[in-house]
Each structure stands twice: as structure tokens, then as C-alpha cells.
Amino acid sequence: MKRKLAAAIVIAGMMVSVAACGGSKSDDSKDAGPDSWKGQTLTVWTMDGSAPAQWTKDVQAAFEKKTGAKVKFEIQKWDGIQQKITTALSEDNPPDVLEVGNTQTPAYASTGGLADLSDVKKAVGADWTASVSQSSVFDGKQYAAPWYFANRVVIYNKKIWAQAGITSTPKTRDEFFKDLDTIGKKTDAEPIYLPGQNWYFLDGLIVGQGGDLVKKQGDKYVSNLADPKVSAAMEIYKKYASYSKAPKDKDEATPQQATVFAKGKTGAFIGMGWEAATAVQANKSIEKDLGYFTIPGATADKPEGVFLGGSNLAVAQNSKKQSLAKEFLKVALSDQYEGELAKLSGVIPNKESLESNLKGNGAAEAAAPGAAVGGTTPLIPEWAAVENTPNPIKSYMTAVLNGKSPAAAAKDVEGQINERLAQQN
């Protein structure tokens, strides 16, 4: 599913906009509970590509049967959605339920634009996977519910690996490096395509090292890019990049790495599962050679850390139908329909117990093990501005790949990062 799940940029002014107008206590005069639900219509915003037609139809029928109310799904485009949601949350008549990016959730929650969903968690989320639920919590309160997620896997060319004499996929990072070395020596293929600025792969490596990109200094957040754990992650990235001829100053979309892989001269790349479809679209003959495996970590018992991109479901604080909206979440997030979403779309569900629904989907099965050990960018509203173009962390990565030490490269950009973090203080 071709989705911009990794998108985490929130426009700088969003907090001001919602804080100025939103956060007022909702008027529940029209939502007194089950007796008032019949005949009402609930408005739900979902993003383009998120909800399969069959899932929407089934959830709609179950919700209407349970409550007697109608539900109207309104599909939104990703382009410009942050501003649209910001505006909607500040109004007196917002959509009742909204899909929001997981890394964007803290920014919306910090303004008072989202309703507290602690009671919903008790009803349907007692065993949400901790790593995927983390982004829906702000200041200790549950302001959203985890819905679905995706993370990067290794997409590889089985034909090239066979030519190199490799008969099984690696279970540890060192085994992976050994395989890449073998491909480089025994074939004419580029072992791996890894551009210098695949920033979300680096973020996953930082998660795997137990590092964090920010730290608290007094009452504000500042850059933690010079931390030894971040440096260690960058050194791992540098070793991967040593097996690649990709540009050191470009990201995975410039050019699109899947189209490079589609030419059949690359052993592997690290990307989202939907990128395999992009490769097949560019070269149909590559389809028979596609394979997937989980990004291996330092030891065989624990996969590499990954960036978890995805979406949460939230209820607008200004919605006048909050109890009905929460009832919708109980239906949509139930094991039946969460499992159905995973099966239809190949996304990672919010509970490990539901990952059995991914069986038969190679990319999803490879992604699932990483979810439990995954993480995100810093879950603070201040982080939004850091990733705005030009992203200083991408500059840091290129500098390291061009020979600077991680410490020196971090020193060059930490001033920019701190300035951006200060924009929301």
C-alpha cells in the first residue's frame, strides 16, 4: 500500500491555531448516551488509502447495528492535512473522529484539541503493543488510540543472492554484513542500495541503540545528536552505506530507491513493504525475484530497531457527540475489525495477538517482528519543526558519510536543531 506513513512534519503554527480556539469542553447536550444516538450521524475523517472499502462497509454496518446511528466517512488527502486538521479542531463543529499521524498526535494533544480516551483504552486496548501505543499518550493521558502501523524491512533480489551462493536470510546484523560482502565479491550487483539520507532508517537504528534525539535541559528540550548512542547508530548506518554506490547527499526518494532496485542490479534495499509494488510497476519481471526479511539486530533474538510510522484515531474535544464517537472507536478497534484491517491492508495491527492476520503477506510478516522493538521520532510538539526542509539531521548524515566524525558533524548542526526546538517554547 503506497502511503506516506513516515510523514511526520507538522507545520510550525499549528499549536498556536488550535490553542487559541480549541480545547473548550464539548457540549454533550445532543449526546446524552445510547438513548440519544438513534438517528444521529457521526462524521469520521480517514486518510486516502487507509481504510479498505470492505473494512469501511463492515465497520459501518456493525456501528449502525449497535448504536442506531449513521456514520459518514470523509476521505482526506495527505497533502495539506496538518493545516486542515488544525483548523477543524479549532471550530465548534469539527469532525467527530479523525485519523491523525502517530508522530503528529502529541502536537494536536498539547493544544487541547483532542478528547481524553482513557475510558476507551480500558474497553478495547488493555493489550495494545506498548511501542505502538506510545504516540497516543501525552502528559500521561490517552488522547488517541493506536490504529495501524508500518515499518521498514529488507527487500531483496533472490536471484542475486542465489548467484552469490547465499541459501538463507541473515538473522544478525553481522551475518547481514557478511552476506553483503559476499554479494559484492561474487556478483556484479551492488550489494545494497542505501542513499546517504535515508533518515527514518537511521532513526530506527537510534531506537535500536537505546538513544534519543533530544534531551531535557531545564524546562526545554535540546539536541542530543552528539550522544554516543546516536553516534553508534550512525556508525552502523555508515557501514551499511559502505556497500552502496548511492548518492551520499540524497534520500530514498531521490531517485526513488524502488525504481533503482527494479533494474535488477541491486541485491537489496531497506524500505516500506509497498515499495516492492513500486519496483514491480517499474519492471514486471522483478516480481518473481522479490523476497523480504526483518532487519536483523545485533543478536538473533531481537530484530533491529525501526521507525514506526502509522496512524492513530482521535476524537475532537469540540465534538458534540463524544460518547457516540467513542462507541465508534470501540467497534473500529475491536479485535474483529482491527484484525480485518491488518488482513486486508497488510498493516501492523495495534496488538501483537492480531499479527496472525498478516500470514501470507511476505512484506507484512517481515515487518511484524520489528514493531515490538520499534519507536518514533521524539514525541514532543517541539519536534515538528526539526524535520522541516532542510532537515539538519540529513546534513549530519551526509557529513559523516563524507568523512567527518559523528561528534564533529553533530556540533555543526546542533545549533539549527536547538533553534527549531525553541520555536514552540
MARSE-158884 format. One line per field, with one value per residue (C-alpha): y, x, z; chain; residue in three letters. Coordinates in steps of 0.1 Angstrom, whole numbers. Each point is the difference from the previous one (the first is absolute). Last residue first. Example, Ala and Ser with C-alpha at 12.3 -4.5 7.8 and 13.67 -1.06 7.14 Angstrom:
BEGIN
y: [-11,-34]
x: [137,-14]
z: [71,7]
cadena: [A,A]
residuo: [SER,ALA]
end
This chain:
BEGIN
y: [272,-11,17,-12,-34,16,21,-30,-20,28,3,-38,0,4,-16,-32,-2,3,-27,-23,3,16,-22,5,-25,21,32,-16,-12,34,17,-25,9,37,-6,27,-3,-3,-30,22,20,-29,-9,27,-18,-29,-37,-1,-20,-34,-34,-37,-30,-15,11,-16,-35,11,14,-34,-13,31,-2,-37,2,-36,4,36,-9,-18,34,4,-12,26,27,34,-16,1,8,-27,18,-26,-22,28,18,-32,-5,35,-8,-31,9,31,33,10,-10,15,30,6,-1,26,22,-6,11,30,12,38,0,28,-23,-18,-37,-18,-29,-7,-4,-15,2,-22,7,-32,-16,-30,-34,-18,-37,-3,26,33,7,-14,20,-24,-18,4,-16,11,-21,-9,37,13,-8,27,28,35,-12,-29,24,22,-31,-8,35,-10,-19,30,2,-13,-10,-33,-17,27,-5,-11,34,-1,9,35,3,-10,26,29,24,21,-18,-19,32,18,14,-33,-11,-38,-22,-23,-25,28,13,-29,8,37,-9,-20,30,22,-23,2,38,0,-21,22,31,28,2,7,33,21,-3,27,4,-6,-19,-30,-22,-4,-25,-31,-31,-35,-14,-15,32,17,-26,7,37,-8,-19,30,23,-18,29,-16,-22,-38,-24,-33,-25,18,-29,-14,-32,-20,27,26,-27,-15,33,5,-34,7,33,-19,-26,28,15,-33,-25,1,-15,-35,-16,25,-12,34,-9,-10,34,16,-21,6,38,16,21,6,13,34,8,2,8,-1,14,11,19,37,25,-27,21,-1,34,-13,-35,-11,-2,-27,-24,-14,-8,-14,-24,5,-26,20,17,-7,12,13,18,16,13,17,18,36,23,17,37,10,15,-27,-27,13,1,-33,-17,10,-29,-24,16,10,-18,21,-8,26,23,36,21,28,5,-1,-37,5,27,-22,-29,19,14,-34,-15,22,-29,-32,0,-6,-25,8,-29,6,-21,-5,-6,-30,-7,-37,-6,33,-8,-35,11,29,-23,-25,25,19,-33,-11,34,-1,27,18,8,36,10,-5,27,-13,19,-16,3,-1,-19,-21,12,18,-30,-14,30,36,12,30,20,-13,35,-6,16,26,-11,19,36,15,-33,-14,28,4,-37,-2,29,-21,-24,-36,-22,-37,-18,-35,-15,17,-28,-24,-31]
x: [87,-12,27,27,2,8,28,13,2,18,26,4,10,38,5,-17,25,29,-13,-10,36,2,9,-25,-24,1,-8,-28,-17,3,-16,-28,-3,-3,-32,-2,-29,-21,10,10,-33,-21,22,-14,-33,17,1,36,3,-16,5,4,7,-35,-5,32,-15,-29,20,10,-35,-13,23,-7,-38,-11,-7,-7,-32,23,11,-31,15,28,-26,-3,0,29,-12,-5,-31,-28,14,10,-33,-19,20,-9,-36,-4,24,-20,15,-27,-28,14,10,-35,-13,26,-16,-34,12,17,-29,2,35,22,26,3,3,32,10,37,21,32,38,20,37,19,23,18,-14,6,7,26,23,13,-32,-13,-23,-29,0,-16,3,-6,14,-33,-11,31,-15,-26,25,-10,-34,18,24,-29,-18,31,-1,-33,20,19,37,35,16,14,23,-1,4,-35,-11,-29,24,5,-38,-4,25,-20,27,0,-27,24,19,29,33,20,-10,-5,31,-8,20,15,-35,-6,32,-10,-34,17,22,-31,-15,31,0,-36,10,31,-23,10,-35,-16,-15,-19,-33,-12,-8,35,18,-20,16,-7,10,-3,21,-8,23,-29,-20,31,0,-37,8,27,-26,-22,27,8,24,32,-17,-1,-1,14,25,4,0,29,0,24,19,-27,-26,23,6,-38,-4,27,-17,-33,17,14,-34,-15,-25,11,-21,8,17,26,21,6,-22,-27,1,-2,-31,-17,1,-6,-25,13,-27,-12,-30,-37,-28,-37,-25,15,-26,1,3,9,14,34,11,-7,-9,-8,36,8,-27,21,29,-22,-19,-36,-10,-25,-13,-37,-20,27,15,-34,-3,34,-11,6,-13,22,5,15,30,25,-22,4,38,2,-20,23,23,-29,-15,-36,-32,-29,-33,-27,7,1,-31,11,33,36,3,-9,26,28,-13,1,34,14,-18,17,8,-11,-34,-31,-28,-33,-17,-36,-13,-37,-14,-21,28,10,-15,14,34,1,-12,25,28,-8,-2,31,20,-13,10,35,8,33,4,-11,-1,-30,-23,-30,-33,-27,-36,-28,-32,2,28,-21,-11,36,16,-8,15,-20,6,36,15,38,23,21,34,-1,2,33,17,-10,17,30,8,-3,24,32,-16,2,25,-2,-6,12,-33,1,-21,4,-17]
z: [236,-34,-21,25,-15,-33,14,18,-32,-18,28,0,-37,0,34,-12,-29,23,24,-29,-13,-34,-30,-28,16,32,-19,-19,32,17,-30,3,36,-9,-19,-27,-1,32,22,30,-1,12,29,23,3,18,-9,-10,-33,2,14,-8,21,-1,-36,-13,1,-23,-29,-15,2,-16,-29,-6,3,5,37,9,20,25,10,21,33,-4,4,-18,-34,-25,-35,-26,-14,0,28,22,-4,7,33,11,-10,21,28,7,-11,-24,23,32,-20,-12,36,8,-27,14,35,-16,-21,5,-14,14,15,-33,3,-11,-21,-3,-32,-11,-2,24,-5,5,25,-13,9,33,6,-28,16,-12,-20,-33,-22,-5,-33,-34,-34,-36,-29,-17,1,-18,-34,4,-1,11,14,17,17,12,13,20,14,18,25,12,-6,5,-33,-13,-25,-27,-37,-9,-14,25,28,-14,-4,36,12,-14,-12,20,21,23,9,-17,11,2,-34,-3,-7,28,21,21,7,23,19,2,15,27,7,2,26,21,-3,13,29,7,3,-24,-15,34,-11,25,18,24,37,13,-27,-11,-26,-37,-27,22,2,10,-27,-18,1,-16,-27,-6,-3,-25,-21,2,-13,-32,-7,-13,-26,7,-29,11,-14,-33,-25,-20,21,22,19,5,8,25,18,1,15,27,8,5,22,21,4,12,-14,-36,-28,-13,-30,-9,-30,-15,-30,25,16,-34,-10,34,-5,34,19,35,23,10,22,-1,24,7,25,32,21,7,29,27,28,17,-14,-35,-9,-36,-11,26,-12,-28,23,28,-22,9,27,21,-31,-5,30,23,-30,-8,36,-3,-32,10,-27,-25,-8,33,-16,12,-15,-35,3,18,-28,-29,5,-3,-30,7,-11,13,18,7,-30,14,8,23,-19,13,-7,-36,-6,14,-20,-32,8,6,-30,-26,-24,17,-17,21,-3,18,16,11,28,8,34,13,24,-5,-34,-13,13,-14,-34,-2,12,-27,-28,10,2,-34,-16,14,26,-1,-37,1,36,24,13,19,3,22,-10,26,-6,31,23,26,21,-2,17,7,-33,-11,32,0,-6,-1,25,-18,-13,-32,-11,9,8,-34,-19,22,-2,-37,-8,-7,-24,10,-18,9,-33,3,-9,-34,-15,-29,12]
cadena: [A,A,A,A,A,A,A,A,A,A,A,A,A,A,A,A,A,A,A,A,A,A,A,A,A,A,A,A,A,A,A,A,A,A,A,A,A,A,A,A,A,A,A,A,A,A,A,A,A,A,A,A,A,A,A,A,A,A,A,A,A,A,A,A,A,A,A,A,A,A,A,A,A,A,A,A,A,A,A,A,A,A,A,A,A,A,A,A,A,A,A,A,A,A,A,A,A,A,A,A,A,A,A,A,A,A,A,A,A,A,A,A,A,A,A,A,A,A,A,A,A,A,A,A,A,A,A,A,A,A,A,A,A,A,A,A,A,A,A,A,A,A,A,A,A,A,A,A,A,A,A,A,A,A,A,A,A,A,A,A,A,A,A,A,A,A,A,A,A,A,A,A,A,A,A,A,A,A,A,A,A,A,A,A,A,A,A,A,A,A,A,A,A,A,A,A,A,A,A,A,A,A,A,A,A,A,A,A,A,A,A,A,A,A,A,A,A,A,A,A,A,A,A,A,A,A,A,A,A,A,A,A,A,A,A,A,A,A,A,A,A,A,A,A,A,A,A,A,A,A,A,A,A,A,A,A,A,A,A,A,A,A,A,A,A,A,A,A,A,A,A,A,A,A,A,A,A,A,A,A,A,A,A,A,A,A,A,A,A,A,A,A,A,A,A,A,A,A,A,A,A,A,A,A,A,A,A,A,A,A,A,A,A,A,A,A,A,A,A,A,A,A,A,A,A,A,A,A,A,A,A,A,A,A,A,A,A,A,A,A,A,A,A,A,A,A,A,A,A,A,A,A,A,A,A,A,A,A,A,A,A,A,A,A,A,A,A,A,A,A,A,A,A,A,A,A,A,A,A,A,A,A,A,A,A,A,A,A,A,A,A,A,A,A,A,A,A,A,A,A,A,A,A,A,A,A,A,A,A,A,A,A,A,A,A,A,A,A,A,A,A,A,A,A,A]
residuo: [ASN,GLN,GLN,ALA,LEU,ARG,GLU,ASN,ILE,GLN,GLY,GLU,VAL,ASP,LYS,ALA,ALA,ALA,ALA,PRO,SER,LYS,GLY,ASN,LEU,VAL,ALA,THR,MET,TYR,SER,LYS,ILE,PRO,ASN,PRO,THR,ASN,GLU,VAL,ALA,ALA,TRP,GLU,PRO,ILE,LEU,PRO,THR,THR,GLY,GLY,VAL,ALA,ALA,GLY,PRO,ALA,ALA,ALA,GLU,ALA,ALA,GLY,ASN,GLY,LYS,LEU,ASN,SER,GLU,LEU,SER,GLU,LYS,ASN,PRO,ILE,VAL,GLY,SER,LEU,LYS,ALA,LEU,GLU,GLY,GLU,TYR,GLN,ASP,SER,LEU,ALA,VAL,LYS,LEU,PHE,GLU,LYS,ALA,LEU,SER,GLN,LYS,LYS,SER,ASN,GLN,ALA,VAL,ALA,LEU,ASN,SER,GLY,GLY,LEU,PHE,VAL,GLY,GLU,PRO,LYS,ASP,ALA,THR,ALA,GLY,PRO,ILE,THR,PHE,TYR,GLY,LEU,ASP,LYS,GLU,ILE,SER,LYS,ASN,ALA,GLN,VAL,ALA,THR,ALA,ALA,GLU,TRP,GLY,MET,GLY,ILE,PHE,ALA,GLY,THR,LYS,GLY,LYS,ALA,PHE,VAL,THR,ALA,GLN,GLN,PRO,THR,ALA,GLU,ASP,LYS,ASP,LYS,PRO,ALA,LYS,SER,TYR,SER,ALA,TYR,LYS,LYS,TYR,ILE,GLU,MET,ALA,ALA,SER,VAL,LYS,PRO,ASP,ALA,LEU,ASN,SER,VAL,TYR,LYS,ASP,GLY,GLN,LYS,LYS,VAL,LEU,ASP,GLY,GLY,GLN,GLY,VAL,ILE,LEU,GLY,ASP,LEU,PHE,TYR,TRP,ASN,GLN,GLY,PRO,LEU,TYR,ILE,PRO,GLU,ALA,ASP,THR,LYS,LYS,GLY,ILE,THR,ASP,LEU,ASP,LYS,PHE,PHE,GLU,ASP,ARG,THR,LYS,PRO,THR,SER,THR,ILE,GLY,ALA,GLN,ALA,TRP,ILE,LYS,LYS,ASN,TYR,ILE,VAL,VAL,ARG,ASN,ALA,PHE,TYR,TRP,PRO,ALA,ALA,TYR,GLN,LYS,GLY,ASP,PHE,VAL,SER,SER,GLN,SER,VAL,SER,ALA,THR,TRP,ASP,ALA,GLY,VAL,ALA,LYS,LYS,VAL,ASP,SER,LEU,ASP,ALA,LEU,GLY,GLY,THR,SER,ALA,TYR,ALA,PRO,THR,GLN,THR,ASN,GLY,VAL,GLU,LEU,VAL,ASP,PRO,PRO,ASN,ASP,GLU,SER,LEU,ALA,THR,THR,ILE,LYS,GLN,GLN,ILE,GLY,ASP,TRP,LYS,GLN,ILE,GLU,PHE,LYS,VAL,LYS,ALA,GLY,THR,LYS,LYS,GLU,PHE,ALA,ALA,GLN,VAL,ASP,LYS,THR,TRP,GLN,ALA,PRO,ALA,SER,GLY,ASP,MET,THR,TRP,VAL,THR,LEU,THR,GLN,GLY,LYS,TRP,SER,ASP,PRO,GLY,ALA,ASP,LYS,SER,ASP,ASP,SER,LYS,SER,GLY,GLY,CYS,ALA,ALA,VAL,SER,VAL,MET,MET,GLY,ALA,ILE,VAL,ILE,ALA,ALA,ALA,LEU,LYS,ARG,LYS,MET]
end
